[in-house]
Amino acid sequence: MLLRSITKHIKEQNWFAVTLDFVIVVVGILLAFQITSWSDAQQEKAAFARAEIFLTEDLIGNYHNAKRQVAVKQCRLNVLRDVGKRLMGDSDEWIAISDGLWDQDWSAFENIVALPSNLWKYRVWDAELARGNFYRMDAARRNQIDEIFAYVELLELFGIYSVTNESRLAILSQTTTLNRVERNRLFQLVAEFDNYGVTMGQISGNIVREIEALNLKLTVAQSEDLHGRVERFNSTWLEDHGDCLEPITTPFLDGFESSEKP
C-alpha cells in the first residue's frame, strides 16, 4: 500500500506527499530496528542471568572442594611423615597401613592416605564464555574468574597424578616384607605424593581466597546447601580423623544477604 502511494504521488509530482511517505518509511524502519535491538538486548540479558546462576553453582562447588583440600592438610602430613619414618627403619618387616575408610564395595585395596574425592567444575565457564554470554561482565571480574577456573583445571590434573601415584603405594596397605632397595623406591614415591599434595594445597588456598574476594551473591537455597555440605564434611571427617582435621569455615557467608528480590 505504501509503495503504491509513493508511486502515485511521484506521478502526480506531489512532493509534499512524497516527503511525508518517505518520512513514514524511515520512521517505520527505525522503529523496527529499535524493537529488534531491545528484544536482542533482553535476550542477552536473560542469557547472562541464567549463565550467572550456573556459574555461581560451579564456584560454590569448587570453593567447597578447595576448602576440603586445605582442611585435610595436617592429616596428610601426619600419615606421610609416619610412612617415611617407617620406610627408613632397619627392619624388613612392613605392617600394613591404611586410611581406615576402605569401601570394599568399590575398591579391592585400601588407600594409605585419606584425601577427599573432588569433582572440579569449569565446563560451564568455558561453554558460556565461548557463547559470549559473559561479555556484559566487568572485565576485571571476568579475568579474576578466568584465573580461578585455570587453577581448577590444574587441580583436576594434579588430582589425577595424585591418584595414580597413590596406586603405586598400594603395597603399603599390605603386611609384607620390604628390603632396603624397595623401601628407598617407595620413599621416593611417598615424597612425590607429598609434592603433589603441597601443590594442590597451595592452589586450593588461592582458589579459596579469590572466590571469597568475588563477594558472590547467593540465593537462600545456595547458602543453605553450602552450609549443609560443610557441616556434613566437618562432622564425618572429624569423627574419622580427629584433631588433625582443620574444620571448614565459610567466612564469606557471614552476614549473608540473599541475591533474591523480596
C-alpha positions as CSV (number, residue, x, y, z in Angstrom):
1,M,0.0,0.0,0.0
2,L,2.7,2.5,0.9
3,L,4.7,1.7,-2.3
4,R,1.6,2.4,-4.4
5,S,1.0,5.6,-2.5
6,I,4.6,6.8,-3.2
7,T,4.4,5.8,-6.9
8,K,1.1,7.7,-7.2
9,H,2.4,10.8,-5.5
10,I,5.6,10.8,-7.7
11,K,3.5,10.6,-10.8
12,E,1.3,13.4,-9.6
13,Q,4.5,15.3,-8.6
14,N,3.0,15.8,-5.1
15,W,6.4,16.3,-3.5
16,F,5.0,17.1,-0.1
17,A,3.2,13.8,0.0
18,V,6.3,12.0,-1.3
19,T,8.3,13.5,1.5
20,L,5.7,12.5,4.0
21,D,5.7,8.9,2.7
22,F,9.5,8.9,2.9
23,V,9.4,10.0,6.5
24,I,6.9,7.3,7.3
25,V,9.1,4.7,5.7
26,V,12.2,5.9,7.6
27,V,10.4,6.1,10.9
28,G,9.0,2.6,10.5
29,I,12.5,1.2,9.7
30,L,14.0,2.9,12.7
31,L,11.2,1.8,15.0
32,A,11.5,-1.8,13.8
33,F,15.3,-1.6,14.4
34,Q,14.7,-0.3,17.9
35,I,12.3,-3.0,18.7
36,T,14.7,-5.7,17.4
37,S,17.6,-4.2,19.3
38,W,15.6,-4.0,22.5
39,S,14.4,-7.7,22.1
40,D,18.0,-8.8,21.4
41,A,19.3,-6.9,24.5
42,Q,16.6,-8.5,26.6
43,Q,17.5,-12.0,25.4
44,E,21.2,-11.3,26.0
45,K,20.4,-10.0,29.5
46,A,18.4,-13.1,30.3
47,A,21.1,-15.4,28.9
48,F,23.7,-13.6,31.1
49,A,21.4,-14.0,34.2
50,R,21.0,-17.7,33.5
51,A,24.7,-18.2,33.0
52,E,25.5,-16.3,36.2
53,I,23.3,-18.8,38.2
54,F,25.2,-21.8,36.8
55,L,28.5,-20.1,37.2
56,T,27.8,-19.4,40.9
57,E,26.8,-23.0,41.4
58,D,30.2,-24.1,40.0
59,L,32.1,-21.5,42.0
60,I,30.4,-22.7,45.2
61,G,31.2,-26.3,44.4
62,N,34.9,-25.5,43.7
63,Y,35.1,-23.4,46.8
64,H,33.9,-26.3,49.0
65,N,36.3,-28.7,47.2
66,A,39.2,-26.4,47.8
67,K,38.3,-25.9,51.4
68,R,38.2,-29.7,51.9
69,Q,41.6,-30.0,50.3
70,V,43.1,-27.4,52.7
71,A,41.2,-29.0,55.7
72,V,43.0,-32.4,55.4
73,K,46.5,-30.9,55.1
74,Q,47.7,-31.9,58.6
75,C,46.1,-35.4,58.3
76,R,48.1,-35.9,55.1
77,L,51.3,-34.7,56.6
78,N,50.9,-36.9,59.7
79,V,50.4,-40.0,57.6
80,L,53.2,-39.3,55.1
81,R,55.7,-38.4,57.8
82,D,54.9,-41.6,59.7
83,V,55.2,-43.7,56.5
84,G,58.5,-42.0,55.6
85,K,59.9,-42.7,59.0
86,R,58.9,-46.4,58.9
87,L,60.3,-46.8,55.4
88,M,63.7,-45.5,56.7
89,G,63.7,-48.1,59.5
90,D,66.0,-51.1,59.6
91,S,63.5,-53.9,59.7
92,D,62.4,-55.7,56.6
93,E,59.0,-56.3,58.1
94,W,56.2,-54.0,57.0
95,I,53.0,-53.7,58.9
96,A,50.0,-52.7,56.8
97,I,48.8,-49.1,57.0
98,S,45.5,-47.7,55.7
99,D,43.4,-44.6,55.9
100,G,40.6,-46.5,57.7
101,L,38.0,-45.6,55.2
102,W,38.1,-48.7,53.0
103,D,34.9,-49.1,50.9
104,Q,35.1,-52.8,50.0
105,D,32.2,-52.5,47.6
106,W,34.2,-50.3,45.3
107,S,37.9,-50.8,46.0
108,A,39.9,-54.1,46.1
109,F,42.6,-52.4,48.2
110,E,42.9,-49.8,50.9
111,N,44.3,-46.4,50.5
112,I,47.1,-45.2,52.8
113,V,46.1,-41.6,52.9
114,A,42.6,-40.2,53.3
115,L,42.1,-37.5,50.8
116,P,38.7,-36.1,49.7
117,S,37.5,-37.1,46.3
118,N,36.6,-33.9,44.4
119,L,34.7,-33.3,41.2
120,W,36.1,-30.0,39.9
121,K,33.8,-27.9,37.7
122,Y,34.8,-25.5,35.0
123,R,32.9,-26.5,31.8
124,V,30.0,-24.0,32.3
125,W,32.5,-21.2,32.3
126,D,34.2,-22.4,29.2
127,A,30.9,-23.0,27.4
128,E,29.2,-19.7,28.3
129,L,32.4,-17.8,27.6
130,A,32.5,-19.3,24.1
131,R,28.9,-18.4,23.6
132,G,29.6,-14.7,24.5
133,N,27.2,-14.7,27.4
134,F,29.7,-13.1,29.8
135,Y,30.6,-10.1,27.7
136,R,28.4,-8.0,30.0
137,M,30.6,-8.9,33.0
138,D,33.1,-6.4,34.2
139,A,36.5,-7.1,32.5
140,A,38.4,-7.2,35.8
141,R,35.9,-9.6,37.4
142,R,35.9,-11.8,34.2
143,N,39.7,-12.0,34.3
144,Q,39.6,-12.9,38.0
145,I,37.1,-15.7,37.5
146,D,39.0,-17.0,34.4
147,E,42.1,-17.3,36.7
148,I,40.1,-19.2,39.3
149,F,39.0,-21.8,36.7
150,A,42.5,-22.1,35.3
151,Y,43.5,-23.1,38.9
152,V,40.6,-25.5,39.0
153,E,41.8,-27.2,35.8
154,L,45.3,-27.6,37.3
155,L,43.8,-29.2,40.4
156,E,41.9,-31.7,38.3
157,L,45.1,-32.6,36.6
158,F,47.2,-32.9,39.8
159,G,44.4,-34.9,41.3
160,I,44.7,-37.5,38.5
161,Y,48.5,-37.6,39.0
162,S,48.0,-38.0,42.8
163,V,45.6,-40.9,42.4
164,T,47.9,-42.6,40.0
165,N,50.8,-42.1,42.4
166,E,49.0,-43.4,45.4
167,S,48.0,-46.6,43.5
168,R,51.8,-47.3,43.2
169,L,51.9,-47.2,47.0
170,A,49.2,-49.9,47.4
171,I,51.8,-52.4,48.7
172,L,52.0,-50.4,51.9
173,S,48.4,-51.3,52.7
174,Q,49.5,-55.0,53.0
175,T,51.6,-56.7,55.7
176,T,54.7,-57.9,53.9
177,T,58.5,-57.7,53.8
178,L,60.4,-54.9,52.1
179,N,64.1,-54.8,51.5
180,R,66.2,-51.6,51.5
181,V,66.0,-51.1,47.8
182,E,62.2,-51.5,47.8
183,R,62.0,-49.1,50.8
184,N,64.1,-46.5,49.1
185,R,62.0,-46.7,45.9
186,L,58.7,-46.4,47.9
187,F,60.1,-43.5,49.9
188,Q,60.7,-41.6,46.6
189,L,57.1,-42.3,45.7
190,V,55.9,-41.0,49.0
191,A,57.9,-37.9,48.5
192,E,56.4,-37.4,45.1
193,F,52.9,-37.9,46.5
194,D,53.7,-35.3,49.2
195,N,54.8,-32.8,46.5
196,Y,51.5,-33.2,44.7
197,G,49.7,-32.6,48.0
198,V,51.7,-29.5,48.6
199,T,51.0,-28.1,45.2
200,M,47.3,-28.9,45.4
201,G,47.0,-27.4,48.9
202,Q,48.6,-24.1,47.7
203,I,46.4,-23.9,44.6
204,S,43.4,-24.7,46.7
205,G,44.3,-21.8,49.1
206,N,44.5,-19.4,46.1
207,I,41.1,-20.6,44.9
208,V,39.5,-20.1,48.4
209,R,40.9,-16.5,48.7
210,E,39.9,-15.5,45.2
211,I,36.4,-16.8,45.4
212,E,35.9,-15.1,48.8
213,A,37.1,-11.9,47.1
214,L,34.3,-12.2,44.5
215,N,31.6,-11.3,47.0
216,L,29.2,-13.8,45.5
217,K,25.5,-13.1,45.8
218,L,24.0,-16.5,46.7
219,T,20.3,-17.5,46.8
220,V,19.0,-18.7,50.1
221,A,19.0,-22.3,48.7
222,Q,22.6,-22.0,47.6
223,S,23.7,-20.7,51.0
224,E,21.8,-23.4,52.9
225,D,23.3,-26.1,50.5
226,L,26.8,-24.9,51.2
227,H,26.3,-24.8,54.9
228,G,24.9,-28.3,54.7
229,R,27.9,-29.6,52.8
230,V,30.3,-28.0,55.2
231,E,28.5,-29.4,58.3
232,R,28.4,-32.9,56.8
233,F,32.1,-32.9,55.9
234,N,33.2,-31.5,59.3
235,S,31.2,-34.0,61.3
236,T,32.1,-37.0,59.2
237,W,35.8,-36.3,58.9
238,L,36.3,-35.2,62.5
239,E,34.7,-38.4,63.6
240,D,37.1,-40.4,61.3
241,H,40.3,-38.5,61.7
242,G,40.0,-36.4,64.9
243,D,42.1,-33.3,65.7
244,C,44.3,-33.4,62.6
245,L,41.4,-32.0,60.5
246,E,41.0,-28.3,60.3
247,P,37.2,-27.7,60.2
248,I,35.9,-25.8,57.2
249,T,34.6,-22.3,57.8
250,T,32.7,-20.1,55.3
251,P,33.6,-16.5,56.3
252,F,32.2,-15.0,53.1
253,L,28.7,-16.2,54.3
254,D,28.9,-14.2,57.5
255,G,26.3,-11.5,57.3
256,F,24.8,-13.4,54.3
257,E,22.5,-11.4,52.1
258,S,20.3,-13.2,49.6
259,S,20.5,-12.3,45.9
260,E,16.8,-12.9,45.6
261,K,14.5,-10.0,45.4
262,P,11.8,-9.9,48.2
